[in-house]
Amino acid sequence: MGLGKIAHAVLTSRRRVALDNLRRAFKNEKSEDEIAAITKNVFINIARSTIEITRFPLLGKEGVLKLVPEHSGSEYFEQVKKEGRGCVMVTGHMGNWELVGSWVCALGYPISFLVGRQHNPYVHDAIVRYRKSTGVGVITAGLQTRQVIKLLKKNEFVAMVSDQHSTSGATVVDFFGRRTATHTGAAAFAVKLNIPIISGYIIREKYNRHRAVIEAPIYPPNSGNREKDILWMTQIYTDRLERAIRKYPDQWMWTHRRWKIDRDRKE
């Protein structure tokens, strides 16, 4: 908690971004005091999650399951596994989002995360090591299309964190009533291979206790219009994420400029 409070006090630019995002998202719904309290808790959660991530190599399967003792919707993993076509999983920066892959892997389902490369190579390499230490595969941006398709055709899961602004390969969806550029990767793979998307997230209940929430698979509508199908699927999992954030606003990473294409909109 102390580290989070320090980060909240010192990282003034990130704090301003979080405050601005919260005001935009919850206009006329939350007071300035509520928004300030949520912002502080966001930094505390990020700090706690960072500490937990560094402990991944010590956890093992049982340690991960102990961290996430409660969950709902995990039966959907078995459902799509039996269909035999693989699955794209979409999550967001909720709670300790890095636990999602570790938890799915601990349940016995092979999963790999498609990730971008961090600006700092040392940070990037460290995060990759932490992910792999719990059995999670890592696909770094580059030759990702071929690797992703190969894993999905082996009936494995490929996961993506799809809740940040995208400058390329994006479609515009509604998020908290605002136009938002969202990467279409998850939906594009689902439509191309006619496979489902599973969306879910992990919520922090206590410092070292989490709860996983997995929602029903989203299947491609196969309307005959590829772009329309991709937009529809992307909007569905974006709506689900918004509902989760509204329920647990202090557990989403508000420190990212999510509404770049809508930031100059008149109030």
N, C-alpha and C positions, 0 to 999 in steps of 0.2 A: 504493500500500500504506500509506503514511504517513497519508493522509486516512482510510482505513478504520480504522486503529488508533486514531486520535484519536476518531473517531465511536464506536468500541467503548468507549473509556474515558469519554467525556463523556455519551453518551446512555444513562444508567443505567436509565431505565424501559424503554426498548426492549430493552436487554440482558437485563433481568430477564424480560421476556416471552419472548424467544428461549430463554433457559435453561429456563424453565418448560415451554414447548412441547416442547423436545427431551427433557426428562425424562419428560413424559407419553407422547410418541411412542415413545421407545426405552427404556422402563422395563425394567430387568434385561438390556438388550442392550448398553448403552454405559456406560463409567465416567464419573465426574465430570470427569476430565481430558479424556476424549474429547469430552464435551459442551462443555466450556469452549473447547477448540480449534476445534470446529465453529462455535461462536458467533462467535469472533473472525474466522474466515474468511468468515462470512456478511457481516459488516460490511465486510470488505475487498472482497468481490465487489460489494456494492452501491455502494461508492465508485468502484471501477473502472468499473462499468456507467454510473454517473452521468457520469463524465468522457467515456466513449465517446459517450454520447447527445448531449452538447454538440458533438461533432465531426461529427454526422450531416450538417449542411449542406455539409461539405467532402468527403464520401465519394463520392457518385454511385454508379451501378450497379456499376461495376468495383471501387470501394472496398469496397462491402458484400460482394460475392462474394469479395474477397480476405480479408475478416475471417472469412468462413464457408466455407473451402475444402473441408471434408469434410461429407458429409451422407448420410443413408440414408432411403429411403422417399419421396423427392421424386416418384417416378413416380405416386404416388397423386393428386397434384395433376392430372396429365394425365388420369388415369382418370376423376375426377369431372368434370373440365372437359368431356370428351367426352360425358358423360351429359346435359349441357346444362341442369341444374336448379339450378346454384349449389351452394355448400357453406358450412357453418358450421365455422370452425376454432376449436378451443379450446386454449389454452395456459395455463401457470401462471407464477408469478414465479420462474422458473428461470434461472440464468446471467444473461445480459443479455436479458431477455424483450422489450425494445423492439426488438431486432434481428430478431425473428421476422417481423413485418410487412415490414420493409425488405428482408429476404432473399427472402421470397415474391414481393414486388414486383419485385425484381431478376431473379428467374427468369422474369418475364414474365407473372405472374398478377395481375390487378387485385384488390386487397384493401383493405378498410376495417376499422378497429377501432371497436367500440362501446365507448365509455369513459364513466365517470362524471366529474362535474365536481370538480376539486380545490378544497379549501377556500380556498386562496390563489389568487386570480385571475391573478396574475402567473406563478405556477408553472404553472397550467393552460395559459395562453396560450403559455408557452415550450415546454412539452411538445408541444402541438399543432403548433407551428412545426417542431420537430425531426422529428416524425413525417411531416408533409407534405413536408419537404425531401427525403425519399427516395422520394416518390411514394405514400405510404400515405394512404388516405382516413381521415377521422375523423368519426365519428357521435357527437355528444355527447348524453347522456341528455336526454330530453324528448319529441321526436316520433320516437323511434327506431324504433318498430314499422313505420311507413309507409316510412321510408327504408331500413330493413333489407330488407323484403320487395321493394321496388323494385330494390335491387341484386342480390338473390338471383335474381329473375326475369330479370335481365339476364345470368345465368350468371356472376356475380362471386362472390368470396369475402368473407365477413364474419367477422371474428375477435373473440374475447372472451377476457379473462383471467379464468377462473372458478375461483379457488382461495382466495377470501376469504369470511369470514362474511357471510351475507346476512340482512338484517332483513325483507325483503319479497320476494315472488315466489320463495320458497325451498322446497326439499324437503330432507328429512333423509336423508343417506346415511352410510355407514360410511367413516371415514378414519382410518387407523392404529388401527382397533378402537374408535373413539369416534364417537358421534353428532355429525354435523356439518351445519349449515345451509348449503346450497349453492344459489346462484341457478340457476334452471331455464331462463334465457333461451335458451341454446344448444340444449338439447333441445326446448324449446317451439317454436322456429322450425323445427327439423328435423322434428318430428312434424307440425306444421301444414302444412308445404309438402312433406312426404315427400321430404326431401333428406338427404344424409349429413352426419355430423360427422367432421372429421379432427382428431385430437389430435396435438400435437407440442411440442417444446421445443428450446431451444438451450443447449448446455453449453459452458462456458468451458474450453478446453484450456490456454491460456496467457493472458498479459495481453491480447494483441491477436489471438488465434486462437480460433475457436469451431467447434463441430460441431453440426449440426442433426440431430434425430432425429424422423422423421415416422412415425406408425403407421397401420395400415390403417383405412379408413373404417368408421364405425359407422352402420349403416342402421337406420331406425325399424323395429321389429318388426311394426307394424301389427296389434296384437292386438285392436283394437277398444276398448281401454280407454286413453284418452288419458293420464290421470295415471300409470297403470302404465307406459306406454311412456316417458314423460318421466323417471320415476324410474329405470327400467332403463338408459337412455342416460346419465343423469347419473352413475349408479354406475359404469358402464363407464369413462368417461373419468377419474373420480376414482380408480379403481383403478390406471389407467395412470400417473397423476401420482404416486400413492404409490410405485409401483415405481421410478419415476425418482428420487424423493427418497431412497428407501432406498439407491439406488446412488450418488447424489451429494448427500449430506445437507448439505454446506456450500454448496450452490448454490441452495437454496431460501430464500425470505424468511421466516424463522421469527419475525420481529419483529411479526407481526400476530396478534392474539388469535383464532385460528382456531376453537377449540373452546368458544365462549361458552356454548352450550346444554348442554355436558357438563363445564364447569369445576369444578362442585361434586361431581362423581361421586366416591364413595368408592373409595380404592385397595385 
